[in-house]
Amino acid sequence: MATSSINTNPGALIALRNLERTNRSLAETQNRVSTGLKVTGAIDDASNFAIAQGIRGDIKALGAVTQGLNNAKGIAKVAIAGTTSISDLLQTVRQKLTELSNEGITTTQRSILQNDFNQLISQAANFIDNAVFNGVNMLDTAIASPSISTLSNINGGTLTLSNTDLRTQVLALAGVSVGSASSTQAVLNAQYGALESTVNAALGSLGAEARALELQTAFLDQITDATEEGLGNIVDADMARESARLTALQVRQQLGVQVLGIANQAPQILLGLFQ
């Protein structure tokens, strides 16, 4: 190829190619700086982008599982609060029943104690009515399933929250006869004893199940953090390195423009041959 051609300028072509290469690298670096990612799409790195998309799906699934666990924790805590309130109330109920089982009290005193007993049982029923979270009442099997299962991981594992029917036994205690000392003593041994035993069992099971939900939620939080960290290792840009690279490319771009300008001026020298 002629080195003194005005039709073809090899130097300018080389400078142009280098400038275009610099501009592409500069655009890529600017994209990394603006997004904070070194892999923003399949064009950047097909395999790592595909891997990252799968990991992002896992993270979203873990978030959904955690949300379900938190909902179950809310149900459990409300149920525990209701059961604990009933348990505290039963201490006073037992006191009243013990007083009613005393044959030495007067008819007036028995009437007063009986009214007090009825009010306490009514309050226990109110506790059950109010032990509702997100439309679920774990203390009344008439309006809820015997148990609630919630996902505990993204592989289909579950944790179960057990329902305890306290309403039936509270209503059974509300319908007893405490008109005499002997009948009251029978209530203490039967209906009250059954309710107290059920309440204690409910506290034990609900407490254990709520603790399991808490532990699983904390574990999933750790798994989510570790997964997000792993995702960052794949797609996140090293901003310190990209900053240095951006500065270098900007300088290279400026030099490339100058070199291209010099190369484009080379054919002007040929004009001197025709003077």
C-alpha positions in Angstrom: 0.0 0.0 0.0 1.3 3.5 -0.9 2.5 5.3 2.2 1.7 8.7 0.6 -1.9 8.2 -0.4 -4.6 10.7 0.2 -7.3 8.0 -0.2 -6.1 5.7 2.5 -4.5 6.7 5.8 -3.3 3.6 7.7 -2.2 5.7 10.7 -5.6 7.2 11.1 -7.3 3.8 10.8 -5.1 2.4 13.5 -5.7 5.4 15.7 -9.4 5.1 15.1 -9.5 1.4 16.0 -7.7 2.1 19.2 -9.9 5.0 20.1 -13.0 2.9 19.5 -11.6 0.1 21.7 -10.9 2.7 24.4 -14.4 4.1 24.1 -16.0 0.6 24.5 -13.8 -0.1 27.5 -14.7 3.3 28.9 -18.5 2.7 28.4 -18.2 -0.6 30.1 -16.4 0.9 33.1 -18.8 3.7 33.4 -21.7 1.2 33.4 -20.0 -0.7 36.2 -19.4 2.5 38.2 -23.0 3.6 37.7 -24.6 0.3 38.5 -22.1 -1.1 41.0 -22.1 -4.4 39.0 -19.5 -6.0 36.9 -22.2 -8.4 35.4 -25.3 -6.5 34.5 -26.6 -8.9 31.7 -26.0 -12.0 29.8 -23.8 -10.1 27.3 -21.3 -9.2 30.0 -20.9 -12.8 31.2 -23.5 -15.3 30.1 -22.6 -18.1 32.6 -22.2 -15.9 35.7 -25.3 -13.9 34.8 -27.3 -17.2 34.6 -25.9 -18.3 37.9 -26.6 -15.0 39.5 -30.2 -15.1 38.3 -30.7 -18.5 40.0 -29.2 -17.1 43.2 -31.5 -14.1 43.0 -34.5 -16.5 42.7 -33.3 -18.3 45.8 -33.0 -15.1 47.8 -36.5 -14.1 46.9 -37.8 -17.5 47.8 -36.0 -17.3 51.2 -37.7 -13.9 51.7 -41.1 -15.5 51.1 -40.3 -18.4 53.5 -39.2 -15.9 56.2 -42.3 -13.9 55.7 -44.4 -17.0 56.2 -42.4 -17.9 59.4 -42.9 -14.4 60.7 -46.7 -14.7 60.1 -46.7 -18.0 62.0 -44.7 -16.4 64.8 -47.3 -13.7 65.1 -50.0 -16.4 65.4 -48.0 -18.3 68.0 -47.2 -15.3 70.1 -50.9 -14.1 70.2 -52.0 -17.7 71.1 -49.4 -17.8 73.9 -50.5 -14.4 75.2 -54.1 -15.6 75.3 -53.2 -18.9 76.9 -51.0 -17.2 79.5 -53.8 -14.8 80.4 -56.1 -17.8 80.9 -53.5 -19.5 83.0 -53.1 -16.5 85.2 -56.9 -16.2 85.5 -57.2 -19.8 86.5 -55.3 -19.1 89.6 -58.1 -16.8 90.8 -60.7 -19.2 89.5 -59.2 -22.0 91.6 -59.3 -19.7 94.6 -63.0 -19.0 94.1 -63.8 -22.6 93.6 -61.9 -23.5 96.8 -63.9 -20.9 98.7 -67.1 -22.2 97.2 -66.2 -25.7 98.3 -66.2 -24.5 101.9 -69.5 -25.5 103.6 -69.0 -22.8 106.2 -69.9 -19.9 104.0 -73.4 -18.3 104.0 -75.9 -18.3 101.1 -75.2 -14.7 100.4 -71.4 -15.3 100.4 -71.9 -18.2 98.0 -74.0 -16.1 95.7 -71.3 -13.4 95.6 -68.5 -15.9 95.0 -70.6 -17.6 92.3 -71.1 -14.3 90.5 -67.4 -13.6 90.7 -66.7 -17.1 89.4 -69.0 -16.5 86.4 -67.3 -13.2 85.6 -63.9 -14.9 85.6 -65.0 -17.6 83.3 -66.6 -15.0 81.0 -63.3 -13.2 80.9 -61.5 -16.4 80.0 -63.9 -16.7 77.0 -63.0 -13.1 76.0 -59.3 -14.0 76.1 -60.0 -16.7 73.6 -62.1 -14.5 71.4 -59.3 -11.9 71.2 -56.5 -14.3 70.6 -56.6 -13.7 66.9 -53.8 -12.9 64.5 -54.4 -12.4 60.8 -57.8 -14.1 61.1 -56.4 -17.2 62.9 -57.4 -18.3 66.4 -55.3 -21.2 67.7 -57.4 -21.5 70.9 -60.7 -22.4 69.2 -60.9 -25.4 66.8 -64.3 -24.3 65.7 -62.8 -21.6 63.5 -59.3 -23.0 62.7 -57.7 -26.2 61.6 -56.2 -28.5 64.2 -52.7 -27.3 63.1 -51.0 -24.9 60.8 -48.0 -25.8 58.7 -45.7 -23.2 57.3 -42.7 -23.6 55.0 -39.4 -23.6 56.9 -37.1 -23.7 53.9 -37.1 -23.5 50.1 -36.9 -27.3 49.8 -40.4 -27.8 51.1 -39.7 -28.5 54.8 -42.4 -27.4 57.2 -42.9 -26.4 60.8 -46.2 -27.0 62.5 -48.1 -24.8 65.0 -50.6 -26.9 66.9 -54.2 -25.8 67.8 -55.6 -26.3 71.3 -59.3 -26.2 71.9 -59.7 -24.2 75.0 -63.1 -22.8 74.3 -64.9 -26.1 74.7 -63.4 -26.7 78.1 -64.0 -23.1 79.2 -67.6 -23.4 78.2 -67.8 -26.7 80.1 -66.5 -25.0 83.2 -68.9 -22.1 82.7 -71.8 -24.6 82.7 -71.0 -26.3 86.0 -73.1 -26.2 89.2 -71.4 -24.6 92.2 -74.5 -24.4 94.3 -73.1 -26.6 97.1 -69.7 -27.4 98.6 -69.7 -31.0 97.3 -70.6 -30.0 93.7 -67.9 -27.4 93.7 -65.4 -29.9 94.9 -66.4 -32.2 92.1 -65.9 -29.3 89.6 -62.4 -28.7 91.0 -61.5 -32.3 90.4 -63.1 -32.6 87.0 -63.8 -29.6 84.7 -61.3 -27.3 86.3 -58.6 -29.9 86.5 -59.1 -30.8 82.8 -59.0 -27.1 81.8 -55.9 -26.4 83.8 -54.1 -29.5 82.4 -55.0 -28.5 78.9 -53.8 -24.9 79.4 -50.5 -26.0 80.8 -50.0 -28.5 77.9 -50.9 -25.7 75.4 -48.3 -23.4 77.0 -45.7 -26.1 76.7 -46.4 -26.9 73.0 -47.0 -23.4 71.8 -43.8 -22.2 73.6 -41.7 -25.0 72.0 -43.2 -24.4 68.6 -42.7 -20.6 68.8 -39.1 -21.1 69.8 -38.6 -23.4 66.8 -40.1 -20.7 64.5 -37.7 -18.1 66.1 -34.7 -20.3 65.6 -35.6 -21.1 62.0 -36.2 -17.5 61.2 -32.8 -16.5 62.6 -31.1 -19.3 60.6 -32.8 -18.2 57.4 -31.6 -14.7 58.0 -28.0 -16.0 58.2 -28.5 -18.1 55.1 -29.9 -15.1 53.2 -27.0 -12.9 54.2 -24.5 -15.6 53.2 -26.3 -16.1 49.8 -26.4 -12.3 49.1 -22.7 -12.2 49.9 -22.0 -15.0 47.5 -24.1 -13.2 44.8 -22.1 -10.1 45.4 -18.8 -12.0 44.8 -20.1 -13.0 41.4 -21.7 -9.8 40.1 -20.5 -6.8 42.2 -17.8 -4.5 40.8 -14.7 -3.6 42.7 -15.4 0.1 42.9 -11.8 1.1 43.9 -10.4 -0.8 40.9 -13.1 0.5 38.6 -12.4 4.1 39.7 -8.7 3.7 38.8 -9.6 2.1 35.5 -12.0 4.9 34.7 -9.4 7.5 35.3 -6.9 5.7 33.1 -9.4 5.2 30.3 -10.3 8.8 30.3 -6.7 9.8 29.9 -6.3 7.1 27.1 -9.3 8.5 25.4 -8.0 12.0 25.4 -4.6 10.7 24.0 -6.4 8.7 21.4 -8.3 11.7 20.2 -5.0 13.6 19.9 -3.3 10.8 18.1 -6.2 10.5 15.6 -6.0 14.3 15.0 -2.3 14.0 14.2 -2.9 11.0 11.9 -5.7 12.9 10.1 -3.3 15.8 9.5 -0.7 13.6 7.8 -2.2 13.9 4.3 -1.8 17.7 4.6 2.0 17.2 4.3 1.4 16.0 0.7 0.3 19.5 -0.3 3.8 20.7 0.0 4.8 18.4 -2.9 2.6 20.4 -5.3 3.8 23.8 -4.5 
